[in-house]
Amino acid sequence: MKTRRVFLQRAGISAVALAMPTLNPLLAMTKSADPLKNYAQTLRVAIMGLGSYGTRVAEAIQSCTRTKLVGVISGTPSKVVEWREKYGIPEKNCYNYENFDAIKDNPDIDAVYVITPNALHKDQVIRVAKAGKHAICEKPMAVNAADGQAMVDACKEAGVHLLIGYRMHFEPNTLEVVRMRKEGELGEIRFFQGLSGFVIGDPTQWRLDPELSGGGAMMDIGIYSINGARYMVGEEPIWVTAQEVKTDPVKFKEGVDETITFQLGFPSGAVASCLSTYNMNYLDRFYLNGSKGWAEMQPSTGYGPIKGTTHKGPLTEPIVTHQTVQMDEMAAIIFDGKEAEVPVNGAEGVKDMKIIDAIFKAIKTGGKVDLTFG
């Protein structure tokens, strides 16, 4: 990766901009007559993949203070027309999956948010990087750790940022629990439980196609418990064990997991017990236990509002639109060199992919799989 100084010089940021205070996540919830003028640089984003989550991100960007939706990339012409009309996107900023490499010559686009099926992320992010644009990639960042690392390497070579769409890393109640853990209010962390699941619908959707998803529930909802275990415990796991249960082999064919339970061990001796499933509703719960206290969040990773309580009482941080805060904070990371309280860079994504790889290996071998992180 280029040094911060070199990157800022390339981005054209001034000394005045560097002296600006870092962005408060809650500023994303305030509006002014022209909020984008409040900052030296606005992150101009093109969204790749105009499905349901791409639409959610686009709507959230409308409330951003320093991020603007300026382009689209889609394989569906009718969606491009619809988005152009709805969001006032110029025709010159609209691309399809075959020609989007031309963004290299478009100075109006700073970054591309890749929100496509998991198996497409690697090649698309690498193409974005080669075009000289910053890449924001929805999670999971790839279908395995090797592909994720290739994405990190390509962005490093191109001197651009690779950020992963970990919206929970900016959510106020989540960050309050992380603060309590860091400041010792929970004591020594002993145990984490993460429950992530819902009953999936349409059996023909891409999430149930292993060629596009790279798996099943684990590659969709299970990653929340994996990532949550890491930022809640505050350590990287050193081993994993896992077990799979499949009750519907027709809907959940070979290569598509239905339900997986997995366990993580950490250097301190803390352990995590987690569940990922496409066959049970009402599973969105984190529980963290320490020698001096505890925290419970339910819902813990849904679109909101996130609710929870600790041994000190209810969590009462402000309710925010996750993607609005995420995008403005990512603008601060890219342009101001701000560091997220919980990292959202490509290396963070690779760590989750290494754990997922190990979980699938543990299921096949029936044994404990050791984990190492470089």
N, C-alpha and C positions, 0 to 999 in steps of 0.2 A: 504494500500500500504506500502511496506517496505520503510524504510527511504532511502534517497538518498545514505547515507554512506554505508548502508548494501547492497543496490543494486550494487553500484560500486565495493564493495569488491567481491560480487558474480560474477560480470562481469569481474573481474580481471584487472580493469583499474588502471594504476599507477599514482603516484603523478605527474610525468612528463606529462602524458596525461591530467591530470586535469588542468595543468598550460597552456595548449595550448589555443590559442585564439579561440573563437567560430567561427563557420563556416559562412562565407559570402555567401549568396545565389548565388551570381554571380560567385563564384569559380566553381560552377557546370558547367559553360560554358567554362572553360579552360581545356586544356589537357596537359599532360606531357607524357614522355616515359612510365612511369608506375605510373599513378596518385594514384592508391590504396595504394602505399607505403608512401604517404604523411601524413597518419594518423595512430595513434596507433592501431585503430580498424576499420575494415571494416564490414559494416552490410551485412551479407550474407542472402539473401532472397530467399524463395521459393514462387512462385505465385500459388495460388489456383484458378482455373477457367481460362481457356485459350481461352476465347472469344476475341471479338474485343478490349475491353478496357484492358484486360490482355495483349494482344499483344502490345498495345500502351505503357503500362507501361514497358514491357520488352525491347522495343526498346529504351525508354528514359533512362533506367538504363545503357545502353551501354555507355552513355556519363557521367555517374556519376563519382565523384572523390573518394567516399568512400562507395558506395553501389554496390554489385555484385549479379547478378542472379545466384543462385547455384542449385535450385531445382524446381520441378513442381509437382502439384497435380491436377489430371484431371480424369474425368470419361470416356474420349475418348482416347483409346490406340493409335490411329493414330496420334493424336495431340501430345502426349507424345513423340513419335518417331520423329516427325517433329521438335519439340522444342529441343530435345536432340542433333540432328544433327546441327541445326541452331546456338544454343547458347553454344554448348560444355558442356552440362550438364551430369554428371556421372549417370549411370544407378542406382546406389545405392541411389541417391537423387530424384528418381522419385516414386511417389505414386499415388494411386487412393483414392476415397472418403471413401472406406471401411477400408483401411489399413494405412491411414496417421497418425494415433496415434503413429506409430512406429518412427516418427521423434523424439520422446523422447530420443531415443538411438542414434541419429545422431548428432554428435558434429559439423558437417559442416554447419548446418542451425541455424541461430540466430532468424529469424522471418519469419512469413508467412503472405503474403498479400492476404486477402480473397476478391476475385472479382467474386462472384457468385450471383445468384438471392437473393433478399432481405430476403426472408423468411428462407433462409438457414444460414444466417449470425450467428444467435444466437448459434445454436448447434455447428457450425464449429469453431467459435471463442472460445467457451468454451472448445472444444476438444484441440485446439491449446494451450490454457492456461494450461490445465492439462498436456500437454506434455512438459511444461516448456519453451515454446517459446514465444517471443513477437508477438503480433497480430497487424496487420495493416488491417483495415476493410474499404471497400468502403462504401460510403454513399448512401442512408441512412443506418445507422448502423444496423437497425432492422426494424420490421414492427410496433412496438409500443414502448413506453417508458419503459414499464415493462420488455420487452425482452432486451432492451438496458441496463437497470440497472443490469439485471442478468449477462450480459457480463462484465460490469464494475466490479461487485462483484467477478466474477470468476477470472479475471485477477489480481485483488487486492489480492485475496487469494493465487494465484500462485506466486505473486511477480514479475509479468511481466508487460510490458507496453501494453496498448491498445491505439492505435492511429487511427484516422479516416482520410480517404483520402480527406481531404479538401485542394486540390491543390491551390485554390485561396488564401489561407491564406499566401502563399509564393510569390504570383505574384507581381512584383515590382510596377506597376501602382496602383494596389489595395492598396498596403501598403503605397504608397505615399498619397492617399486620406485619409487613416486611420491616417497617421501622421499629415496631415493638420487639421483633425478634433480634434485630441488629443491636438495639440498645439494651438488650438483656432483660427485658420485662417479662419474657416467657421462661427465662432461665436456660438450662441446657436442653436443647431439642432432643426429644426421645422418639417421637412417632408422628408420621403423617399418613392420612388416609385421603385418597382422591377417588371419587366416584363420578364417572363420566359416561352418560349413555342416553339413548332415546330409541324408540321404535322407528326404523327407517321405512319409508313408504315405497314409492315407485320402484319396482324391481329392475326396470330397464335403465335407470339413471346411471351416469358415469361413475358414481361412487361405488357401485357394485360391479364395476368392470375392472378386473385386476390390471388390465393393460393400461388403463388410464389413471386408476387410483393408487396402484401399488399395494393394495391391501383392502381392508374393510374399515371397521369401526376404529381400529387403532390409528389409521392414517387420517381420520376425520376428527373424531371426538376424543379418542384416547390420548392424543398428544397433549391435551390440556392437563391431564393428570401427571403426565411425564414432566412437562415443563413446570407445572405447579409444584411438584415435589421438590424440584431443584431450587426454585426461588423461595419457597416457604421454609425448607430445611436450611437453605443457605450453604449447601455443599454439593459437590458432584458425586454421584453414586460410584461405588467401586465394584458392585456385583448386581446381577439381576437373575431372578428365577421367574418362570411364567408357565401358565396352564391355559389351554384353549378348550372351550365348549362350543359345540355346534349342534343346534337342534333342527335346523332347516337347511340341509345340504343342497337343496334345489335353489333357493334364493341366495344362499351364501355358498357359492360354488368354490371349487379349488382356488386357493389364492386370495379368498375374500373371508376375513375373519368376522365372526359374529360376536362372540364374547371371549374376552381374555382377562384373566386375573394375573397380576404380576406384582412382584415384590422387589424392592430396591434396598441395598445396604449402603451406608455412608461411613466415611472414615471415623467419625466420632462415635460410631456405634448406633446412631439413629437408624430406624428402619421405616420403610414406607410400604403400604399395602393398598393396591389400586385396582380398579375395575374399569374396563372399556367394553361397551356393548352397543349393538344395534337392535337389541331385543328387549330392552326394559326402559320404560319411561321414568321421569321424575328423578333422574340421577344427575345431579349437578351440585356436588357437595365436597368441600374441603374441610378437613379437621387437622389441626396442628396441636400437639401436646408437648409441653416442656416441664421442667422440674419446678417452675414457679407459676405456671399459668397455661392457658390454652386459648385457641381461637377457632371458631367455627364459621364457615361461610356457606350460605345456601339461599339463593343460587350463587355459585362461585365463579362461573365463567360465561353465563348467558349474556345476552345483549343488554340486560339491565332491567331494573336496577339491581345491583349487587347488594346483598344483605348479609349481615353476620353479627356475631357477638363474641366477646372475649370474657375472660374471668373478671375483667374490669367493667363490663357492661356492653351495651349495643355499639356497633360501629355506626358512626353518624357523619361520615365524610360526605361531601356534596355528590349528588347524582349527576353524572355527565353522559354525553353521547360518546361512547368509547372511540369510535373512528374519527370523530372531530378532534378530540384531544390527541389521538395517535398521529394524525397527519400534521398537526401544527408542531408537535414535539419532534417529529421526524424532520420537519423543515429546520428546526433549531439544531438538530444533530448535523444535518448536511451543511448548513450555512454558517452556524455559529461555533461548531465544534463541541456542542453540548454533549455530555455523556448521560445516557439514560440511567436512572436509579437501578433498574434491572435491564441488562443489555438486550438490544434487539438487532445486533449485527449478524452477519452471515455465520460467524464462528459459533454464535449461540444456537443457530439453527442446526449446524452440523452436530453439535453435542446431542440434541434431541434425536437426530437421525441415527447416531451411534447407539443410543439406547434402544430405539425401535429395532434396529438390526439385531441387537443382542437379545431382545425379547423374542423375536421370531426364531433365532437360533436356539434359545432356551426351550422353546416349545418343541422344536424338532428333536433336540438331544435329551430333553427331560432332566437336564442338569443345571448347575449354577454356571453362569457365564461372567467372567471377569471383565471389568470395564476400565479403560485408561483413556485419558484425555491429554492431548499434547498442549 
